[in-house]
Amino acid sequence: MLPSLPDFMDSDHLRLHTRLDVPPRGGSTRVAVGANELVLETVRGGHSLLWHAGREARRHVLGLPANVRLALELRPPALPLRLVLRETLTLAPGARVNGYVQVPLVPTVCWSGSGEQPAAKLLDFPPSLLAAEWDDEHGARFFCSSTWFVRFPVHGGDPFAVVPLHLRNDADEVCSPGFLPLALEPDELAEQRARVCARPRRLCWDGSEWQSAVRLQGVPA
């Protein structure tokens, strides 16, 4: 059975979407995301946005139209992931294991005008935990690491998505793979139990690579 995700919210839960009010001249709007903080100011001739990420601070000068609407969204990484576990994963033939991993989310400032146009990306702040590299067979991918959790991770405030995993070894030999393949889509994320959660994944080891259990049943994953 896959780990369940009962609904539970509190006043300090991680939000997928936070409205950013454009302040009057001389004012500021502040939003905290875990240890990170965004500060939007209206200054003479434009706007200033400061992103604090620990000891690093990045300042952006913005030109915005009068009717702009801004929001801070937590989005999944834009590229497929190879997730490396901090523990050694070993599965005997026919064995199964259930648990949770965490994937870094990308804080993204989005904008839209006065019409019904969808929100578009203005700026994003990829976390240092995401490392991109090129693979000749699969193209560009992100690498990240995660602890394997046997229980639902407690709320820490930092922008991570919790992904429930069900792993199975269908091969005739013991498997101890170096990474787990994951790809997250924005529409599958939800706020649950004070965290951001992705839909559960079922992965099967076929002796050479991980396959989606849905794909093994003949349905596109």
C-alpha positions as CSV (number, residue, x, y, z in Angstrom):
1,M,0.0,0.0,0.0
2,L,1.3,3.5,-0.9
3,P,1.8,6.0,1.9
4,S,-1.4,7.9,2.5
5,L,-1.6,11.7,2.5
6,P,-4.5,12.8,4.9
7,D,-5.5,16.4,4.5
8,F,-4.4,18.7,7.3
9,M,-3.6,22.4,7.2
10,D,-2.3,24.9,9.8
11,S,-1.6,28.6,9.9
12,D,2.1,28.0,9.1
13,H,1.8,25.7,6.1
14,L,3.9,26.0,2.9
15,R,1.9,27.7,0.2
16,L,2.1,27.0,-3.5
17,H,0.8,30.5,-4.5
18,T,1.2,33.8,-2.5
19,R,0.0,37.1,-3.9
20,L,2.6,39.9,-4.0
21,D,1.0,43.3,-3.6
22,V,2.9,46.0,-5.4
23,P,3.5,48.6,-2.6
24,P,3.1,52.3,-2.9
25,R,6.3,54.4,-3.5
26,G,8.5,54.1,-0.5
27,G,6.8,51.0,0.8
28,S,7.7,47.3,0.7
29,T,6.2,43.9,0.5
30,R,7.9,41.0,2.3
31,V,7.3,37.3,1.9
32,A,9.2,34.5,3.8
33,V,9.6,31.0,2.4
34,G,11.4,29.0,5.0
35,A,14.8,30.6,5.6
36,N,14.4,32.6,2.4
37,E,12.9,36.1,2.1
38,L,11.6,38.2,-0.8
39,V,11.4,42.0,-0.5
40,L,9.6,44.0,-3.2
41,E,10.0,47.8,-3.0
42,T,8.6,50.6,-5.2
43,V,11.4,53.2,-5.7
44,R,11.9,56.3,-7.8
45,G,11.6,55.3,-11.5
46,G,10.7,51.6,-11.0
47,H,10.8,48.7,-8.5
48,S,13.5,46.8,-6.6
49,L,13.3,43.1,-5.7
50,L,15.7,41.5,-3.2
51,W,15.9,37.8,-2.7
52,H,17.6,36.6,0.5
53,A,18.7,33.0,0.5
54,G,20.8,32.4,3.6
55,R,24.0,34.3,3.3
56,E,23.4,35.1,-0.4
57,A,21.3,38.1,-1.5
58,R,20.4,38.9,-5.1
59,R,18.9,42.3,-6.2
60,H,16.8,42.8,-9.3
61,V,15.7,46.1,-10.8
62,L,12.2,45.8,-12.3
63,G,10.1,47.8,-14.7
64,L,6.4,46.9,-14.2
65,P,3.2,48.3,-15.8
66,A,0.7,50.0,-13.6
67,N,-1.9,47.2,-13.8
68,V,0.5,44.3,-13.1
69,R,-0.5,41.4,-10.8
70,L,2.4,39.5,-9.1
71,A,2.6,36.2,-7.2
72,L,5.2,34.1,-5.7
73,E,4.7,30.4,-6.8
74,L,6.6,27.3,-5.8
75,R,7.1,25.3,-9.0
76,P,8.8,21.9,-9.6
77,P,12.1,21.7,-11.3
78,A,11.7,22.3,-15.1
79,L,13.9,19.3,-16.0
80,P,13.7,15.6,-15.2
81,L,15.4,14.7,-12.0
82,R,17.9,12.0,-10.9
83,L,17.4,11.8,-7.2
84,V,20.3,10.3,-5.2
85,L,19.4,8.9,-1.8
86,R,21.7,9.7,1.1
87,E,21.2,6.1,2.3
88,T,22.1,3.0,0.4
89,L,19.0,1.4,-1.1
90,T,19.1,-2.4,-1.5
91,L,16.2,-4.5,-2.7
92,A,16.2,-8.3,-2.8
93,P,14.4,-10.0,-5.8
94,G,10.6,-9.5,-5.5
95,A,11.0,-7.1,-2.5
96,R,9.1,-3.9,-2.0
97,V,9.7,-0.8,0.1
98,N,7.5,2.3,0.8
99,G,8.6,5.7,2.0
100,Y,9.0,9.4,1.2
101,V,11.6,11.6,-0.5
102,Q,11.8,15.4,-0.7
103,V,12.4,17.4,-4.0
104,P,13.5,21.1,-3.9
105,L,10.9,23.5,-5.4
106,V,11.8,26.6,-7.3
107,P,10.4,29.9,-5.9
108,T,9.2,31.8,-9.0
109,V,7.8,35.3,-9.3
110,C,5.0,35.3,-11.9
111,W,3.1,38.2,-13.5
112,S,-0.1,38.8,-15.3
113,G,-1.9,41.8,-16.7
114,S,-5.5,43.1,-16.3
115,G,-7.0,40.5,-18.7
116,E,-7.5,36.7,-18.5
117,Q,-4.0,35.9,-19.6
118,P,-2.3,33.1,-17.6
119,A,0.5,34.0,-15.2
120,A,3.9,34.0,-16.8
121,K,7.3,33.7,-15.2
122,L,9.1,36.9,-14.4
123,L,12.0,35.7,-12.2
124,D,12.9,32.4,-10.6
125,F,15.4,31.5,-7.8
126,P,16.6,27.9,-8.3
127,P,18.0,26.4,-5.1
128,S,21.6,25.5,-4.8
129,L,20.5,21.9,-4.1
130,L,19.6,21.4,-7.8
131,A,22.6,20.7,-10.0
132,A,22.1,20.6,-13.8
133,E,24.2,18.5,-16.1
134,W,24.1,17.2,-19.7
135,D,23.6,13.5,-20.5
136,D,24.3,12.5,-24.2
137,E,21.4,10.0,-24.1
138,H,18.8,11.9,-22.2
139,G,19.8,15.5,-22.5
140,A,19.7,18.1,-19.7
141,R,18.8,16.9,-16.3
142,F,18.8,18.0,-12.7
143,F,20.5,16.1,-9.9
144,C,19.5,16.4,-6.2
145,S,19.8,14.3,-3.1
146,S,17.2,13.4,-0.4
147,T,17.0,11.4,2.8
148,W,14.7,8.4,2.7
149,F,11.8,9.0,5.2
150,V,9.9,6.1,6.6
151,R,7.3,8.6,8.0
152,F,5.8,11.7,6.5
153,P,8.5,14.5,7.0
154,V,7.7,17.1,9.6
155,H,7.1,20.7,8.4
156,G,10.4,22.6,8.2
157,G,9.2,25.6,6.2
158,D,11.7,25.2,3.4
159,P,10.4,24.8,-0.2
160,F,10.4,21.1,-0.8
161,A,7.8,18.8,-2.3
162,V,7.2,15.5,-0.5
163,V,6.9,12.6,-2.9
164,P,5.5,9.2,-1.6
165,L,7.3,6.3,-3.3
166,H,6.5,2.6,-3.7
167,L,9.6,0.7,-5.1
168,R,9.6,-2.9,-6.3
169,N,12.4,-5.2,-7.6
170,D,11.1,-7.3,-10.4
171,A,14.6,-8.6,-11.4
172,D,16.1,-11.9,-10.4
173,E,19.1,-10.2,-8.7
174,V,19.6,-7.8,-5.8
175,C,19.4,-4.2,-6.9
176,S,21.2,-1.2,-5.4
177,P,20.7,1.6,-8.0
178,G,22.6,4.9,-7.7
179,F,19.5,7.1,-8.3
180,L,15.8,7.3,-8.7
181,P,14.2,9.0,-11.8
182,L,11.5,11.6,-11.1
183,A,9.7,14.2,-13.1
184,L,7.2,16.5,-11.4
185,E,4.5,18.6,-13.1
186,P,3.0,21.8,-11.6
187,D,-0.6,20.5,-11.7
188,E,0.1,17.5,-9.6
189,L,1.3,19.5,-6.6
190,A,-1.0,20.1,-3.6
191,E,-0.9,21.6,-0.1
192,Q,-1.4,18.9,2.4
193,R,-0.4,18.4,6.0
194,A,1.4,21.8,6.1
195,R,3.6,20.7,3.2
196,V,3.6,20.6,-0.6
197,C,3.0,17.1,-1.8
198,A,3.3,15.4,-5.2
199,R,1.2,12.4,-6.3
200,P,2.6,9.0,-5.2
201,R,5.0,7.2,-7.6
202,R,5.3,3.4,-8.3
203,L,8.6,2.4,-9.7
204,C,9.8,-1.1,-10.6
205,W,13.4,-2.2,-11.2
206,D,13.5,-4.4,-14.3
207,G,17.2,-5.4,-13.9
208,S,18.7,-2.5,-15.8
209,E,16.6,0.6,-15.0
210,W,13.6,1.9,-13.2
211,Q,10.2,1.7,-15.0
212,S,6.9,3.3,-14.1
213,A,4.5,0.7,-12.9
214,V,1.8,2.4,-15.1
215,R,4.1,2.0,-18.1
216,L,4.6,-1.6,-17.4
217,Q,0.8,-2.1,-17.6
218,G,0.8,-0.7,-21.1
219,V,-0.5,2.8,-20.3
220,P,1.7,5.8,-21.0
221,A,3.3,7.0,-17.8
